[in-house]
Amino acid sequence: MGISITWWGHATATIELGGLRVLTDPVLTPRLAHLRRLGGPIPGPSATIADVVLISHLHADHLHIPSLRALGRGVRIVAPRGAAGLLAAAEPRLLDQLEEVDVDGDITAGALRIRAVPADHDGHRHPGSRHTGPALGFVLTTADVRPVWFAGDTGLFDAMADIGPVGTAIVPVGGWGPTLGPHHLDPVQAAEAVRRVCATDAIPVHYGTFWPVGLRRVHPGSFRRMFADPGTRFADALAQAAPDARAHVLSAGARVAIGSRVIDLPVRDVP
């Protein structure tokens, strides 16, 4: 028994456990507003196969309407309170699939329990938007494996230790531009987050995928520091902060199996 996690880029990952596929914050397109996908291939059809989709907050790079449209009509979409108003305006047909939750909200899917936990991040759709809701993380639990924490997007906060102990942490370690504002985790802070929740395995996400068009040539140093290097910097920081934890730094489109044997293989779509 174990779990399998495929990272598709940014905060998008497929978590397979308890016989189910859980997809996080799907962004499956080559572009996102002024951002272009530079890290890894565009996710193929296998990325859209899911039983449950988890949305951590309402920002467009986490609740991405075009990617949600690509999902099957039977997929359950679990999102923060406030998502219904946004979907009602943008894509009403998705409302039938939506389940809103707040902090400490609890849902079940087969043998899987999904609990919404706090995150320290802005919950507005964009500055000044009337659409807002809590920023969330999620803890996934089955009887067979230790819990998995998908942190969403967050900064460090005092109650983070109350989320653990978990087995696997999927944590943001960067962003999509030359600076990282408040309420985010940099690689060192992400390692501290993993230590606080007592995870034994950790996967860095939310970096190395999207970058503003044209900025790579203008600021090559920030591209290397904020786009290319956060994963390895996280692994180095984790070795210092939590020596017993293992960092699995994946390339986009690669999978890691935890609890049985560890692999890092590309996921190939079958025509």
C-alpha positions in Angstrom: 0.0 0.0 0.0 1.1 3.6 -0.4 0.3 6.8 -2.3 1.3 8.1 -5.7 1.7 11.8 -6.5 2.1 13.3 -10.0 3.2 16.9 -10.2 1.8 18.6 -13.4 3.4 22.0 -12.6 2.5 25.0 -10.4 0.2 23.8 -7.6 -1.4 21.1 -9.7 -0.9 17.5 -8.6 -2.7 14.2 -8.8 -2.7 12.3 -5.5 -3.7 8.7 -5.8 -4.7 7.0 -2.6 -7.5 4.9 -1.3 -8.4 3.9 -4.8 -9.2 7.5 -5.8 -7.5 10.2 -7.8 -7.5 13.6 -6.2 -6.5 16.6 -8.4 -5.3 19.8 -6.7 -5.7 23.4 -8.0 -5.7 22.4 -11.7 -4.1 24.7 -14.2 -3.7 22.7 -17.4 -3.1 25.4 -20.0 0.0 26.8 -21.8 -0.8 30.4 -20.8 -2.3 32.1 -17.8 -3.0 35.8 -18.5 0.5 37.4 -18.8 2.2 34.2 -17.7 3.6 31.5 -20.1 4.3 27.9 -19.1 8.1 27.4 -19.4 8.5 24.5 -17.0 7.6 21.1 -18.5 5.0 20.0 -21.1 1.4 21.0 -21.1 -0.4 18.4 -19.1 -2.1 15.8 -21.3 -5.5 14.1 -20.9 -4.4 11.9 -18.0 -4.2 15.1 -15.9 -8.0 15.6 -16.2 -8.9 12.2 -14.8 -10.0 12.7 -11.3 -12.6 11.6 -8.8 -12.2 14.8 -6.6 -10.7 18.2 -7.3 -9.5 20.3 -4.4 -9.3 24.1 -4.8 -7.3 25.9 -2.2 -8.4 29.5 -2.8 -10.0 31.7 -5.4 -6.9 33.2 -7.1 -7.0 32.6 -10.9 -3.8 30.4 -10.8 -5.6 28.0 -8.4 -9.3 28.3 -9.3 -8.8 28.3 -13.1 -12.1 28.2 -14.9 -10.8 26.9 -18.3 -9.1 24.0 -16.6 -12.2 23.1 -14.6 -14.2 23.1 -17.8 -11.9 20.3 -19.1 -12.9 17.9 -16.3 -15.6 15.3 -16.5 -19.1 16.2 -15.3 -19.0 13.6 -12.6 -15.9 15.0 -10.8 -16.6 16.5 -7.4 -15.1 20.0 -6.9 -14.3 20.9 -3.3 -13.6 24.6 -2.9 -13.7 27.4 -0.3 -16.9 29.1 0.7 -17.4 31.9 -1.8 -16.5 29.8 -4.9 -20.2 29.3 -5.8 -20.7 33.0 -6.5 -17.7 33.1 -8.7 -18.7 29.9 -10.7 -22.3 31.2 -11.0 -21.0 34.2 -12.9 -18.3 32.4 -14.9 -19.4 28.8 -15.5 -22.8 28.0 -13.9 -22.8 24.3 -15.1 -20.0 23.6 -12.6 -22.2 24.5 -9.7 -23.8 21.0 -9.8 -20.4 19.5 -9.0 -19.3 22.0 -6.4 -19.1 21.4 -2.6 -18.1 24.5 -0.6 -16.1 24.1 2.6 -14.7 26.2 5.3 -11.8 25.6 7.8 -12.4 22.3 9.6 -15.0 21.3 6.9 -15.0 17.5 6.4 -16.0 15.4 3.4 -15.7 11.8 2.5 -15.2 10.1 -0.8 -15.2 6.3 -0.5 -12.6 5.3 2.0 -11.0 8.8 1.8 -11.5 11.6 4.4 -10.7 15.1 3.3 -10.4 17.8 5.9 -10.0 21.5 5.2 -7.3 23.2 7.3 -6.2 26.8 7.6 -3.8 28.6 5.2 -2.3 32.1 5.6 -3.0 33.7 2.3 -5.3 36.3 0.7 -8.7 34.8 -0.2 -9.9 37.4 -2.7 -10.2 36.5 -6.4 -8.1 39.6 -7.1 -7.5 42.9 -5.2 -10.8 44.6 -4.8 -12.9 41.6 -6.0 -16.3 41.0 -4.4 -15.5 37.3 -4.7 -13.7 36.1 -1.6 -13.4 33.2 0.7 -11.0 31.5 3.1 -7.7 30.2 1.9 -7.4 26.5 2.7 -5.1 23.5 2.8 -6.4 20.0 2.9 -5.4 16.9 4.8 -6.3 13.5 3.1 -6.6 10.5 5.3 -7.3 6.8 4.7 -6.9 3.8 6.9 -3.9 2.5 4.9 -1.4 5.4 4.7 -0.3 8.3 6.8 -2.1 11.6 6.1 -1.2 13.8 3.1 -1.2 17.6 3.5 -1.7 19.7 0.5 -0.8 23.2 1.8 -2.4 25.2 -1.1 -0.7 28.6 -1.0 0.3 29.9 2.5 2.8 31.6 4.7 4.0 30.3 8.0 1.5 30.6 10.9 1.5 29.6 14.5 -1.2 27.0 14.3 0.5 25.1 11.5 1.8 22.6 13.9 -1.8 21.6 14.7 -2.2 20.3 11.2 0.3 17.4 11.8 1.5 14.9 12.2 1.3 13.9 8.5 3.2 11.5 6.4 3.5 13.6 3.2 3.5 17.3 2.7 2.9 19.0 -0.7 4.2 22.5 -0.1 4.6 25.7 -2.1 8.2 26.9 -2.3 8.0 29.8 -4.7 5.8 31.7 -7.1 5.6 32.9 -10.7 7.6 36.1 -10.7 10.8 37.9 -9.6 9.5 38.6 -6.1 7.6 36.7 -3.5 5.1 38.8 -1.5 3.8 38.1 2.0 1.7 35.1 2.8 3.9 32.8 0.7 6.6 30.3 1.5 10.1 30.5 0.2 12.2 27.3 0.1 13.6 27.9 3.7 10.2 28.7 5.1 8.7 25.7 3.3 11.2 23.4 5.0 10.2 24.9 8.3 6.5 24.2 7.5 7.4 20.6 6.8 9.2 20.4 10.1 6.1 21.9 12.0 3.7 19.3 10.6 6.2 16.5 11.3 6.1 15.1 7.7 8.4 12.3 6.7 8.2 13.0 2.9 7.8 16.4 1.1 7.2 17.5 -2.4 7.9 21.1 -3.4 5.4 22.7 -5.8 4.2 26.2 -6.9 7.4 27.1 -8.7 9.2 26.4 -12.0 6.2 26.5 -14.2 4.8 29.9 -15.2 6.8 33.1 -15.8 5.9 36.5 -17.1 6.3 36.9 -20.8 9.6 38.5 -21.7 10.9 38.8 -18.2 13.4 36.0 -18.5 15.6 38.0 -20.7 15.3 41.2 -18.7 16.0 39.5 -15.3 17.9 36.2 -15.9 19.1 36.2 -12.3 15.7 36.3 -10.8 14.5 33.6 -13.3 17.2 31.3 -11.9 16.6 32.2 -8.3 12.8 32.2 -8.3 12.0 29.8 -11.2 14.7 27.2 -11.6 16.3 26.8 -8.2 13.6 26.7 -5.5 13.2 22.9 -5.6 16.8 22.2 -4.9 17.1 25.0 -2.4 14.1 23.5 -0.6 15.8 20.1 -0.5 18.9 21.6 1.0 16.9 23.6 3.6 14.9 20.5 4.5 18.0 18.5 5.2 18.9 21.2 7.8 15.5 21.8 9.3 14.2 18.2 9.4 17.0 15.7 8.7 14.7 12.7 8.9 12.4 14.0 6.2 12.9 13.2 2.5 12.5 15.8 -0.2 11.2 14.5 -3.6 12.0 17.2 -6.2 10.0 16.2 -9.2 10.2 17.5 -12.8 6.8 18.5 -14.2 4.9 15.5 -15.4 6.8 13.1 -13.1 5.4 10.8 -10.4 6.6 9.7 -7.0 5.3 6.7 -5.1 5.6 6.9 -1.4 5.1 4.0 1.0 6.3 1.3 -1.4 9.1 2.2 -3.7 10.1 5.7 -5.0 10.1 6.4 -8.7 10.4 9.6 -10.7 9.1 8.7 -14.2 7.3 10.8 -16.8 3.6 10.1 -17.2 2.8 9.3 -20.7 -0.7 9.7 -22.1 -2.1 6.8 -24.1 -3.6 8.0 -27.4 
